[in-house]
Amino acid sequence: MILFGPPGAGKGTHAPKIVSLLNIPQLSTGDMLRAAVSAGTPVGLEAKGVMESGGLVSDDLVVNIIKDRIKDRDCNGGFILDGFPRTVEQAKKLDELLGAAGEKVTKIIAIQPPDSVLTTRICGRWIHKASGRSYHATVESQRPKSLKEGDVPSAETMLDDATGEALMQRADDTEEALKKRLEGYHSETVPILAHYEKLTSVTKVEGDLTPAQTWEGVEKALN
């Protein structure tokens, strides 16, 4: 399964719920890459060499990291890909990888809020790094319990509801950076949906709703 959506769509909010509902892991390419490097696997060592030389990790290398990871037992019942594929070319490489094992992508869910709402969401967003839970400093329904009326959002006042740990803001959660990220999303990632509409189940969920309403759409797509 692949979960798509532009920055601020709510993937970080809803992916953990999908993990719990389906009892399958969420695989982040960044996390898999770091784990492979840390474990010193052949693919990890190759990736480490590329990164240390200042190069970009190739699509083929990322696919091989995914190939190694999905051999683990927790992926036997399926898995959710996060952050890959980002281009149609990457999608085709993923299809080849899964096809070699007699598998395929069976579900795509795309959360699609209009661009106009994303600036507000992104520029006030705070994230719990370990879990991906997302909060917002100015949206009442998404404020952490720690932020009291009149408080200025900061690492001291923005704390995760579940753990009490400090939340963080991403360095690229700015209007200028968001504009570039959205341009890349629309030009490179959106065409992936057209690629998969010919091959499997693609469900588009309206994203300009409350988190609870968006989750209803995601849950319906899963059922």
N, C-alpha and C positions, 0 to 999 in steps of 0.2 A: 504494500500500500504506500502511496505517496500523498503527502499533505502539502498543498500549494497555497500560496497567498502572498501578497506584497508585504513589505515591512509594516507592522502595526495591524495586520489582519486578525491576529489573535491565535496564531499557530502555537505560540508558547503557552497560552492559556488552555487550549483545548487538547493538545497532543497528550499531556499526562492523563487526561480523562479517557482518551482512546486507549492508551496503554493499559489502564486499569480495567476498562470494559472488555477488551479483547485478550488481555493477558499476553501481549506480545511486546517486544522491546522497540523503543524508538532509537534509531541509529543515526547519529549525527556524524557527517563526514569529518568534521573537525575533531570530534572526540575519538573517532576510530583512527584517525591519522596519528594523533598524540599517543594513543594506546599502543599502536603498532611500533612507533618510534621507541617508546618506553620499554616495550617487551623485547626489542631487538630482533624482531622477525626479519626475514630476508627483504620483504617488501618495505618494512619499517626502516631498515638500514638504508635502503635505496632512497626512500623519501627523505631521510635525515640528511643524506649527502646532497640531495638537490636543494633542500632548504638552507643548509649551511653555506652553500655556494651562492645563495641569493636568487636561485631560480624558482620558478613556479612548478608545483607538482602537476604532472600531466594528467589528462583524463584517464589514460590507460593505467597509470599508477593508482589513482583513486579507485578505479574499478577493481583492481587487484586487491586493494585493501578491503573493499566491500566483499569480494569473493572469499577472502580469508575469514572475515568476521561472521558471515552468515552460515559458516560451517558449525558454529557453536550451537550447543543444544537448545539455548533459549530462543533460537530462531526457527526451531523445527515447526512451530505452528504459524509462522509468518513473521513479518516485521514491518515497521513503518520507517520509511526513508525521510530524513530531514536534511535539507540543503543540497540534495542531489536527486535527480539531474537538474541543472540550471540552463542547459541548452538542448536543442533537439539532437545534436550530435552526441551529447552525453546520454540522452535517453536511448538512442540506438545502441550505444555500447552496453548500457544496462540491459536492454532487451536481449542482446547477444549473450551476455553473461548468464542471465536467468534461463534463456532458451537452451543453453548447453546442458543444463541440469533438468530439463523438462518442465521448467517453471515459467511464470510470467507475472507481470504486474496485473493484479486483479481488481484493484480499486484505486480510483483517484478522487480525492475530495479537494475542491478549490474554494477557499473562502475569499469572497470578492467584494470588499468595501470599495466605494468610489474614492478616487484619489483625494477629493476635496475634504474628506474627514480624517485623512491619515496624518496631516500636519499636526492637528490638535492632539491626536493620539500619541504620536511619536515624540513630540517635543516636551511632553509632560510625563513621559513613561519612565518608570523605574522597574528594575528587574532583579529577581532573586537568582543569582547566577547558578547556584547548584541545581535548582529544580526547573528554572525557566518560568516560574510564576511571574506574572506581570501585574503591575499596579500603576495607578495614575494619580498625580498630585492634585489635579483639579476636577476630575470626574468623580462625583460623590460615590457612585456605586463601586468604584475601583480603588478608593483610597485605603491604605493600610490602616489598621486599628490604631497604630502608634501615632499617626498624624492627627493631632488635636486641632480644634478650631483656632485659627490665628497663628498656628505654627508655620514656620518657613521650611519648605521641603529641604532636607539635608540627610546626610548619612546617619545622623543621630536621631532624626525624627521619622525617617522612612525605613521601617523594619518589616521583615517578612512575618505575616500573621502566624504561620505554623511554627517557625523556628526562632523568631526574634532576632535573626541575623540581619545585618545591614544590607539594604538594597543598593543597587548601583545604576548609574545611567551610562548607556553606551556612548562612546566618543562620536559615533556617526549618527546619533539621534538629534540631528540639527536640520533646519529647513534646507540649507544648501546641500548637505549630504543626502537628505531624503530625495530631493529632486533628481539627483544623479542615480540613486538606487532605483527609483521608480522608472526612470528611462530605461535602465538595464533590464528591469523586470518585464516591462511591456515588450521590449524588442527581442529579448532572448528567451525568457521563461514562458510567457503566455503562449507562444507557438507550440510549446510542448503539449498543451491541452488538445490542440488540433491533431497532433500526432497520435495521442492516445485515444481520442474519440473514435478512431477507426479500429481500435484494437481491444478496448476494454471498457469497463464502467467508469464514466466520468460524471461526477455530481458537483454542480456549482451551488454554493451556499451563499445567500445574501449576507454581507458582512457589515452593513450599516444598521446594526441592531444592538441590543444589550448583549452582554456575554451569555446570559441564560437563553435568550432567544436564538442566538447563533448556535449554541450547543444543541438546541432542539433540532436545528437543521442538520447538524453534523450527525447526531444520533440517528435521525431518520435515514440519512444516507447509509449509515453502517447497517441498519436493519434491513 
